[in-house]
Structures are given as C-alpha cells and as structure tokens.
Amino acid sequence: MALDKTTSGIGSSAASASVNELFGAPLSQSELVIAGLELEAKVSGYHADNVAPSILGGFVLIRSYEPLELIQPNFPSEKRLYFAPLNPKFEAPTKEIKAALRPEVSMSNHVWNCSQAGALVASVLQGDVVGLE
C-alpha cells in the first residue's frame, strides 16, 4: 500500500496492523503502535491519533509520548457506546491544519494540553485516582 503524503490517516495506520498479522504477529500491540508512530512521522508527524485506535481498537487517549502512555477508557458495560469514523467530503491535509494554529501556542504545547485534558476526564470517569496525578 502506497502512502499518500497529503491524505494519510486511519487507512495507513490500520495497514500496519494488517501487515503484522500477515507475518504471524511478531510485534506486540505496544511495539506495533511504536512502529506505526515511526512510519506516521515520515508522512505527517509523530502522532498516535490514528495509529493507536487502529491497532488497539476502540477509543484511545494519548496522555504522553515521552514515555508513550495510552489510555483506553473502560466504559460501563451497561452503557452501549458506538464509535464510527466519518470521512468529510473535503480534504484537510494535516500540514495545512497545523499551519492554521496560532503561532503563540506551539504545536507541542497544544498537543500536551489537549492530551492532559482528555486524560483528566478519563481518570475522573473511571475513578482512576492514580491517573489524576
């Protein structure tokens, strides 16, 4: 599968998991996420927003990259939640979207703040006291 540098995303991330399975799953899920991150970095930046859910399944929050810390929220079993990927009828290349951010806030600060906000909400909803640290 060739990676299109302008519209990579869930498809290329999911392909990494498929290739791993074809070769007898030599990589663990954690190793596969890290390998997917390295591949993603070559195309559109080092981010796990597509790689982690494609490989791990479900809803995944990225709390940090150094070290890599992923949170898979445990939703109450009596609740039924479904997630569906949507594909808008317009292209939004990652580089163009990043360029639209205000220069006063660096991309790394923006990503860090958003990941911490998501982790906080996940910890509260799960009653995870350790995650609140």
N, C-alpha and C positions, 0 to 999 in steps of 0.2 A: 504494500500500500504506500503510495507516494504521499508525502505530507505537503499540503498546500500552505505556504507561508502566510497567507492572508486570512485563511478561514479554518485553521486547525482548531481542535476542541475535543469534544467528547468522543468523536469518531476515532481520532488518532490515539486518544488515551485508552479507549476500550480495545483497540487493536493490540496494544502492548499486552494486555491480559490474555487475549486470544492466542497470540504467538507463544506466550509462556506455556499455555495449556497444550499447544501442539507439540512442544518439545518435552512433554512429561512433567511440567510444573517444577523445573529445577530451582526457581526462585520462590521464596516465601512471599506472602502478600506484602509485608513491610519492605522486603528487598525490591519487589516489583514496583511499589509506589516510588521508591527512591530512583530506580532505573527510569521510570516514566517521567519523573521530575527532571532528570538529566536530559532526556530526549526533548521534553517540552521547552527546556531552557534554550535549546538550539533553535526553536521555532518562534516562540513568543514570550519567553521569560520563565523564570523559575517560580512556578506557582502550581499548587496541587488542587485547584478548584475543580478541574475536570478529571485529573488523574486519580485522585483518591476515591471519589464516588464510583468511577468506572470500575475500579479494581475491587474495592471493598463492598460496594453496593450500598444502597440507602443514602441517608442524609449524613454528610460528614462535615465537621467544622475543623478548620486548620487553626490550632491555637498558636503554634510557633513552627518555625523552620529550623532554628538552631537551638536546641535539637528539634528534629521533626516530631511534633506532637499532634496527633489527630484525635478528635472526639467523635464517637458515634453515639449520639443520644439514644438512650433507652426510653422509648415512648411507652406509656402504659398499655398493656396488652388488650385491655377492654376498649381502647380507642382505636379506631381504624383511620390511619393516615395513608394517603397515597400521594406519590410524587410523580409528576410527569414532565419530561423535558419538553420545552417549547422551542420552536425554531421560527423566529420572526421573519417576515418577508423582506427584510433589509439586512444588508451586511454591516457588521460593526467590527472591523478589524481591531484586534487588541491594541496594536500600536497607536491607532487613531484615538481610541477611547482613553488610553493612558495620557496622550498628549492633551486631552481636554481638561485634565485635572489642573487646578490652580497651582502655580509654582511655589506658593508659600508653604504648601504641605507636600513633603516628599512622598514618593510612592511607598517607600518602606514604612514611613510613619502612618500613612493611610491604611496600609495592609495590617500593620501591627494593631492599630486602634480598633479596626473593624473585627479582627480575629479575637481580641480580648473582650469586646462587647458580646460577641457571639458565644464565647466560652463562658462568660459570666451568666448569661441567660440559660445556657445548657446546664451549668452547675446548679443554679437555683431550681430549675425544673426537675432535675434528677435528685435533688437533695444531696449533692456531692460536696461535702464540706471541704475536702482536700482540694477540689478544683477551684474553690473560692480564694485560695491563697494567692 
